[in-house]
Amino acid sequence: MYSIESEVQNYELPMDLSAERQVLGILIKHPAQVDRVVTRLRPSHFLDPAHRRIYEIILDIYNKQGRISYTQVYNRLRTDSITDAPAELLIPLTESFVAISELDPSVEILLHKEGIRRIAQACDEIKALALDPKQDDIEEVQAKAQELMFAASQSIDAASDEAKNLLEVLNKCYINLLKRREGSTDAYGLSVQFPSIDGMTTGFKKKDLIILAARPSMGKTALVLNMAANVVKRDIPVLIFSLEMDDEQLGDRIVLSELFTHKEGNEHAVTSAEYQTKLSDEQFAVTQKVFNELYHLPLSIVDKRGLTVAEIKARARKFKTENPNLGLIIIDYLQLIKPPNNANRSWTLVVGEMVRELRDLAGELDVPIMLLSQLNRGVESRENKRPMMSDLRDSGNIEEFADVIMFLYRDDYYYPETAKEKGTEGLVEIIFAKQRKGSTGAVQLRFIREYTRFIEEYTN
């Protein structure tokens, strides 16, 4: 009788020795073709040990000298004491004619076979994890299973897992230099369409964790929603985790912010108070136009409160799988993320670990993640109330792990009467306290509170 307990895992790893031979044979007979495969194939794509070693030699020679030859591969096999008869390994690869046109199809076969192997391996690990009698946290099992399957299903950049020599690194740097010289936007990070901010950052970089911190009611959420709207208008998907406001609150804020663009020169301008009450026919027509402009934009919101980092990671991976060109993730905000159930350490260490995991997630998904954070009350006790690094609540490792740290400061928040007299009412300083890949400093925006809208502050 069949039973799960008696089921025996018995399958052979998928491989294609013929494709392995064809790739190596073409590379040895036509050395110029190595350029086409070095960024796509790793040694692990070759399951046969001899084939894998030959490919490792080809890569090593290519990276050191920029070209390969049959003689060089032959001599390396002999000098490395891999075999006393190198010809016995090489001749079968080159004795039969294989057209160069077979290279790409053979590479695709190797990529496919390794992809299947990785999925099979992930399934084995998930099965072992699920059947582990010591594992009683179903959420942890689900999160780890999704992580394993996500990693297995992603396309692999062959160069990403290998040690890179300086020549490879500088080649990429030089290509980016040429792109910048030609004015190509590909060489920069993600623009949020605020020239002053983009000027400081040259765009938010993929894999970076950006901290945006301020005291309550400074405008953190409003600013990131403005940024998100500017990004999705270029058909770049954005994912927002809102742990405080629900989706309708965020939606209303986005609509209200966009209504500001219809305000100047429009006799039917819609104010915040009017939007929340009853509109005239003319105002309703303007608002309906804004809704129609926003409907198609690729902005997604997760508004579940009490999410853990594991749950955020699981949802982000799923979204990335469904939207490969995901451009930005926003998390609002750090102090509302639920800590792990088994967190017996100090809160500072727990927060530091959560920040580190989110930075790792940015690297895994290859997108910038913007994490909002509150500041501690120490700001209030100082005469100069501009935020500093030490004001990051539970700062522990936040400063260490963040790639960019931005603070918001408004004079009119603390000194409304003085700000009115000085003409600084509504001015917001965006303070760049840390940038791994850029300079520190501050820029100014103007905050239109009734529209939750930030605009550039141009000075003469």
MILUM-866517 format. One record per residue: x, y, z of N, C-alpha, C in turn; residue in three letters. Coordinates in steps of 0.05 Angstrom, whole numbers, plus 5000, padded with zeros to 4 digits. Example, Ala and Ser with C-alpha at 12.3 -4.5 7.8 and 13.67 -1.06 7.14 Angstrom:
// residues 2
526448865156524649105156526449345156ALA/525749555142527349795143525850015157SER/
***
This chain:
// residues 460
501749765000500050005000501850255000MET/500950444984502550694983502150865008TYR/504250985017504051175040506251385036SER/505651615047507651835046510251745060ILE/509951605082512351525098514151345081GLU/512951185063514551005048515651115022SER/514751365016515651494991518651544992GLU/519951474971522851504970523551704948VAL/525051914955525852104935527951974917GLN/527351964892529151824873529051954846ASN/530652144841530752264815533652354809TYR/534252364783536952454775536852744770GLU/539052874776539253164771539153214741LEU/537553394732537353454703539953574693PRO/540953464671543453554659543353494629MET/545153624615545453574586548353584579ASP/549653344579552553334573553153414545LEU/551353364527551853444499552053754497SER/550253894510550354184510552854294523ALA/553654154545556154244558558554214539GLU/558653984525560853944506560754144484ARG/558454204473558154394451559154674459GLN/558354764483559255024492562255034494VAL/563454844507566354844511567754814484LEU/566754634466568054604440568054854424GLY/565854994424565655244408567455464420ILE/567655474447569355684459572355624453LEU/573055374453575955314448576655344419ILE/574755274401575355294372574955584362LYS/573155734376572656014368572856194392HIS/575356254401575756404426574356674428PRO/573856794405572457054406569657034417ALA/568556794418565756764427565556764458GLN/567956754471567856754501566457004511VAL/566757234498565457484506562457444509ASP/561257264494558357234494557257074517ARG/559056924531557956744552559056804580VAL/561156964582562456994609560557124629VAL/558657284620556857414639554357254644THR/554157024630551656864632552156594645ARG/554456484641554956214652557056214675LEU/556356064695558256014717559255734715ARG/561455664729562355384729560155194738PRO/558455284756556355094767554355014746SER/554255164723552455084702553354824688HIS/555854744693556954494681556954284703PHE/555254074700555053874720557253664719LEU/558253614696560553424693563053554705ASP/564353424725566753544738568953634719PRO/569553474698571653544679570753784663ALA/568353794654567354024639567454284656HIS/566654254682566654484700569554594703ARG/571454404706574254494710575354634685ARG/574654534662575554654637574354934634ILE/571854964641570655234640571955424660TYR/572555324684573955494703576655594692GLU/578055414678580655494666580155704644ILE/578155654628577555854606576956124618ILE/575356134640574756394653577256524664LEU/578856364677581256474690583156594669ASP/583556444647585356544625584156804613ILE/581556794608580157024596580357274613TYR/579857234639579957474657582757584660ASN/584757414658587557514661588657624635LYS/587957504613589257574588587357684567GLN/584757664571582857764552582457594528GLY/583757364526583457184503584356904512ARG/583456694498584156424504585056284479ILE/586356054482587055884459587055594468SER/586955414449587055124455589555064470TYR/591855174462594455114474594455204503THR/593355444509593255534536591655354554GLN/589355264545587655084561589154824565VAL/590354714544591854464545594054484566TYR/595654704565597854734583596954764612ASN/594654894617593654934644592754664655ARG/591454494639590654234648593054064657LEU/595254094642597653944649599154064673ARG/599554324673601054454695599554444722THR/596954444721595354424745595054134755ASP/596353954741596353664748593453554750SER/591753664732589053564731588953294717ILE/590553264696590753014681593452994667THR/594352744664596852704649596352694619ASP/593852684611593252674583591052874576ALA/591753134575589753344570588253304544PRO/589653184524588453144498585952974500ALA/586052774519583752594522581252744531GLU/581652974545579353134553578453324531LEU/580453434517579853654498578953554470LEU/580153334461579553244434576553184430ILE/575253034449572352984445570753244443PRO/571753464455570253714453570553854426LEU/572753804413573353954388573453784363THR/573353524365573753354342571353374322GLU/568953404333566653424315565953714310SER/565353784286564754064279562054144291PHE/562054364305559554474315559354764306VAL/557254844293556955114283556755314306ALA/557855554301557755764322554855824329ILE/553055784310550255844315549055674337SER/550455454343549455274365550155374393GLU/551755584394552655684421550355784438LEU/548755964428546656084444544555874452ASP/543655704433541755494442542855314464PRO/545455244462546755074482546955214509SER/547555474508547655624533544955634546VAL/542855674530540155674541539455414554GLU/540355194542539754924554541054904581ILE/543554994583544954984609543655154630LEU/542755394622541355574641538755444650LEU/537355324632534855184639535254954657HIS/537254784651537754554668538554634696LYS/540254844698541054924725538655054740GLU/536955194725534555304738532855094750GLY/532454874735530854644745532254514769ILE/534854494768536354374791535954554816ARG/535954814813535654994836532854974847ARG/530854954830528054924840527754654855ILE/528954444843528754184856530154184884ALA/532454314885533854334910532254494931GLN/530954714921529354874939526954714950ALA/525754544932523554374941524454174963CYS/526854064959527853884979528254025006ASP/529354265005529854415030527154495043GLU/525254575027522654645038521254405051ILE/521454175038520253925049521553855076LYS/524253875076525653805101524954005123ALA/524654255116523854465135521054415146LEU/519254355128516454315136516054065154ALA/517653855149517453605164519153595189LEU/520653815194522353825218520653835243ASP/520753635260519053635284519753855304PRO/522053975301522854195319521654465310LYS/520654465286519654715274516654735279GLN/515854925297512954945303511855225297ASP/513455395284512455665277511755655247ASP/509155635240508355605212509055855196ILE/508856095208509556335193512456345186GLU/514156255204517056245198517556045175GLU/516155815176516555615155515555725128VAL/513255865128512255975103514156195092GLN/515156365110516956575101519556455089ALA/520656255102523156135093522655985066LYS/520355855064519655705040519455895016ALA/518156125021517856324999520556434992GLN/522256485012524956585006526556394989GLU/526356134996527855934981526855914952LEU/524155914949523055884922523556134906MET/523356374919523956624904526756624894PHE/528656544911531456534903531956344880ALA/530556114881530855904861529755984834ALA/527656154835526256224810527356474796SER/529156614810530256854797532356784778GLN/532556944756534756914737537256994751SER/539456854744542056894757543857044739ILE/545057254750547357384736549757224743ASP/550957094723553256924729555457064744ALA/555757324739558057464751557457534780ALA/554957514789554257614816555357444838SER/555657184834556557004855559556954856ASP/560957054836563757004834565457244843GLU/567857194852569657404859570457554833ALA/570357814834570857974810573558104812LYS/575158084791577758214791577458514784ASN/579558664788579358954784578759024755LEU/579758864736579158924708576158914702LEU/574858704712571958684708570458924721GLU/571258994745569959214759570359474744VAL/572759534736573359784722571959794695LEU/571659564682570259564656567359664660ASN/566059574682563359664687563259964695LYS/565260044710565460324718565860504693CYS/567460414674568060564651565560594633TYR/564060374631561560384615559660584627ILE/559360584653557660784666558661064662ASN/561361104662562461364657561761464630LEU/561861284610561061364582558161434581LEU/556461284595553561344595553061614607LYS/554461674629553961934642554962164623ARG/557062114609558162314591556162364568ARG/554762154560552862174538550162274548GLU/549862304575547362404586545262184589GLY/546061934588544161714591543261694620SER/540561664625539561634652540061354663THR/540961164647541460894657543760884677ASP/545461094676547861084693547261204721ALA/544861294725544161424750542161244765TYR/541361334789539361194804536561274797GLY/534661214814531861264809531261564816LEU/530361714796529661994800526962004812SER/526662184833524062224845522862494836VAL/524062614816522962854803522763104821GLN/524463104842524963354857527863424850PHE/528363614833531063674824533063714847PRO/532263844869534163884890534963624904SER/533063444907533663184919535263014899ILE/534363004874535862844854538662954850ASP/538963214853541663334851543563234873GLY/542463194897544063104919544762804917MET/542862654907543162354907544062244880THR/543762394858543862294831541962054828THR/539762064842537761844841538261644863GLY/536161514873536461304893537461054879PHE/539560934891540860714878539560444885LYS/539660264866538659994871540259874894LYS/538959704910540059564932540559734957LYS/539859994955540360174978538060184997ASP/538660215023536560265043536760555050LEU/534560705046534360985051532561035075ILE/533661165095532161235119531161515117ILE/528561565120527461835121526161865148LEU/527462035165526662055193525862335200ALA/523962365218523062625228521262585251ALA/520662805265518662805286515862785274ARG/513862695289511162675278510262935266PRO/508662915244507263135231509263325216SER/511663225210513563385194512963355165MET/511663145157511063105128512362865115GLY/513262675131514662445120512962295100LYS/510562225109508762065091508062225066THR/507462485070506762645047509062655026ALA/511562685036513762695017514162435002LEU/513962205016514461955001512161894982VAL/509661984989507461954970507862124945LEU/508862364949509562534926511662404909ASN/513762294922515862154907514761914892MET/513061764905511861524893510261594869ALA/508661804871506961894848508761974825ALA/510962114831512762194809514061964795ASN/514561754810515861514799513861354782VAL/511461304792509561134777508461274752VAL/508661544752507861684727509661624704LYS/512061504710513861414688513561114684ARG/511261004693510660724690512660534703ASP/513660624726515460464742513960384767ILE/513560124772511960034795513160114822PRO/511460184840512260244868510460084887VAL/511659974908510159824928510459974955LEU/508160034967508160174993507059985015ILE/508559955037507559825061506760045080PHE/504160075085503160275103502260145129SER/503760175150503160035175501560215194LEU/500960455185499460645202496760725188GLU/496960845164494560935150493460705132MET/490860715128489660505110489860605081ASP/489060435063489460495035487760735026ASP/485360765037483760985029484861255038GLU/486061265061487361505071489661585052GLN/491261385044493461445026492361524999LEU/490261394989489061464963488061754963GLY/486661834985485762104986488062304986ASP/490162235000492462415000493662444972ARG/493862224958494962244931493262414913ILE/490662374914488762534898488962824905VAL/489062884931489163164940491763294931LEU/493963144932496563254923496463314893SER/495163144878494963194849493063424842GLU/491063464859489263694855490763954856LEU/493063964870494564214872495464304844PHE/496064114826496964184799494764324783THR/492264294791490064424777489164674791HIS/490664754812489764974829490365244815LYS/492865294807493665554796492165604770GLU/490965834768489665924744487065784739GLY/486065634759483565484755481465584775ASN/479365704765477365824782475765614797GLU/476065354789474665144803476564974820HIS/478565104831480464964848479064824871ALA/480164594879478864434901480764444925VAL/479664534947481264544972480964274987THR/482664245007482463995023479763975036SER/478864195048476264195062473964125043ALA/474164235019471964184999472063894989GLU/474463794986474663514977473463324997TYR/473663395023472663225044469663265049GLN/468463465036465663525041464063485015THR/463163705003461563684979462663874958LYS/462863774933464063934911461864034893LEU/462464264881460764364860461064194835SER/459264224816459464064791462164114778ASP/463064364777465564434764467964314780GLU/467864324806469964204822469963904820GLN/467663784818467463494815468763414789PHE/468363574768469463504741472563514742ALA/473663714757476563734760477563484775VAL/476163414797477063194814476862924798THR/474762904783474462664767476662634746GLN/477562854736479862854717482362744730LYS/482762834756485062734771484862434775VAL/482562334783482162044786482861904761PHE/481862004738482461864713485361864706ASN/486862074714489762084709491261884726GLU/490061814749491461644769490861344766LEU/488461284754487461004754489560804744TYR/490960874723492660674709495460654721HIS/496160814741498860824751499560574767LEU/501960464764502760214777503660244806PRO/501860354823502460384851500760184867LEU/502060024884500659824900501159884930SER/499159824946499259884975498459634991ILE/500159575011499559375031499059535057VAL/496659525067495959695090495359525115ASP/496459295117495959125141497759215164LYS/496559255187498159335210499459095224ARG/501559145238502858925254504358725237GLY/505358805214506958615198509658585210LEU/510758345208513558295216515358335192THR/517958345196519758365174519558125155VAL/519157885167518857645150516457675132ALA/514257785142511857815126512258025104GLU/513658245111514258445092515958335069ILE/517958175077519658055057518157865039LYS/516357705050514757515034513057665014ALA/511657875022509958025004511658164983ARG/513958274991515558414972516658224950ALA/517557984959518557794939516357714919ARG/513957674929511757594912511157824892LYS/511158074901510658294884512858324863PHE/515358284871517658304853517458094831LYS/516557854838516257634819514157714798THR/511957844807509757924789510458184774GLU/512258344785512958604773516058624772ASN/517358494753520258484752521558754750PRO/520158954739521359224737520559404761ASN/519959284784519459434808521659644813LEU/520859894818522860104820523360204848GLY/521460164867521760284894519860144913LEU/520860094937519260004959519360204982ILE/516960274993516760465015515460325039ILE/516660355062515660235087515160465107ILE/512560495115511760715133510360595158ASP/511760555181514460635186515760435205TYR/518360465210519960265224518860185251LEU/518160385267517360315295514660175296GLN/513160145274510659995274510959715263LEU/513459635256513959365247513959185272ILE/512458965271512258785294514758625297LYS/515958625321518358475325517858175326PRO/519858005322519457715323518457625350PRO/516957405351515757315376517957235396ASN/520157135386522257035404524457245409ASN/523757505406525657715410526057775440ALA/528057635452528657675480530857875485ASN/531857985463534058175465533058455470ARG/534858645474534058925478532659025453SER/530859225457529459335434531259455413TRP/533459575423535359705404536659495386THR/537359255397538459045381536458935361LEU/533958905371531858805353531358995330VAL/531259255335530859445313533259435294VAL/535659425305537959405287537859165269GLY/536958935280536758685264534658725242GLU/532358855249530258895229531359075206MET/532859285213533959465193535859315175VAL/537559145187539458985171538058805152ARG/535858675161534358495144533158645120GLU/532158885125530959035104533059135084LEU/535459195094537559265075538359025058ARG/538458785070538958545055536758495034ASP/534258565041532058525022532458714998LEU/533358965003533859144981535859024962ALA/537958904973539958774956538858534941GLY/537258374955536158134943534258204919GLU/532558414923530658484903531758684882LEU/534158784888535458974870533859234866ASP/532759334888531259584887531959754911VAL/531660024909531960184933529460144951PRO/529960134977527860124997527960375014ILE/525760515016525660755033524160685058MET/525460705081524360635106523960885123LEU/521460945130520961175146521361115176LEU/522161315191522761265220522061515236SER/521161465261520861685279523461755292GLN/523562005303525962085318525162095348LEU/527162065365526562065394526062355403ASN/525162375428524362635438526762815446ARG/529162715443531462875450531663135434GLY/530463135410530463365393529163605408VAL/526963545422525363755434526863905456GLU/528863775469530163895491532564075484SER/533164075458535464245449534564515438ARG/536364705440535664965428535564945398GLU/537664815386537664765357536264495352ASN/533964515341532264275339532564125312LYS/534564205297535064045272535963765280ARG/534863565267535563285275538463225270PRO/539463035286542162925283542062625285MET/544262495278544262205278543362085305MET/544162205327543562105353540562115359SER/539062265343536162295347534562055336ASP/535861885321534461655310533561475333LEU/531061435336530061275358531160995356ARG/532060895379533260625380535460595359ASP/537060805358538860835334540760605331SER/541660475354543360245352544860215326GLY/543760045308545059985282543860125258ASN/541860295263540560425240542660585224ILE/544160745238546260905224548260725210GLU/548960505222550960325210549860195184GLU/547360105184546359955161545260125139PHE/544360365145543060535124545160625104ALA/544360635079546060745058545661055056ASP/543161145060542561425060540761485084VAL/541361705098539761795120538862075115ILE/536262125113535162385108533362465132MET/533562725140531862835160530163055149PHE/527763095160526063325154526063515177LEU/526263775171526063975192524464215182TYR/522464305198520964535191521064735214ARG/521964985207522065195227519365255239ASP/517365245221514665325231513365115248ASP/514564875250513564665268514064745297TYR/516464855302517164935329516665225335TYR/517065395315516865685320514965815299TYR/512365755300510565845279510466155276PRO/510466295298510366595296512866705284GLU/515166605294517766695283517966635254THR/517066395246517266315218515566495201ALA/513166575211511466755196512867025192LYS/514167115213515567375211517967355192GLU/519367135192521767095176521167015147LYS/518666935142517866845115518766555110GLY/519266405131520066125127517765935132THR/515366035134513065865138512765675114GLU/512565415120512165215098514865115087GLY/517065245093519665145083520564895099LEU/521464695084522364445096525264395088VAL/526964345107529664275101529863965098GLU/530963875076531563595073534463565079ILE/535163455102537963435111538963155104ILE/541063155088542462905081544762865101PHE/544162705122546162675143548162455136ALA/547462275118549262055110548661975081LYS/550761945066550461825039553061665033GLN/552761405030555161255023556261324996ARG/554561404978555361454950555061744942LYS/554961924962554662204955555362384978GLY/554862634975555662834995553362875015SER/554062995038551963075057551363375053THR/549163455065548363735062545363755065GLY/544263975056541364025059540264175035ALA/537764115028536364255007533664345019VAL/532264525005529664615015527464554995GLN/525164475006522664454991520564615006LEU/518464674992516164815006513864615008ARG/512764615032510564425038507864575038PHE/506164495020503464615018501664435035ILE/501264495060500064315079497164235070ARG/495564435061492764365054492564175031GLU/494764135016494663944993496663714998TYR/497863705022499963505028501863485004THR/502763714994504363724970506963874975ARG/509163744966511763874967512363984939PHE/513564224938514364344913517264454916ILE/518564484894521264604895521164894905GLU/523064974921523265254930525465384914GLU/524665534894526565664877527165944889TYR/529666014891530566274902532066424881THR/531866684882533166864863536066894870ASN/
***
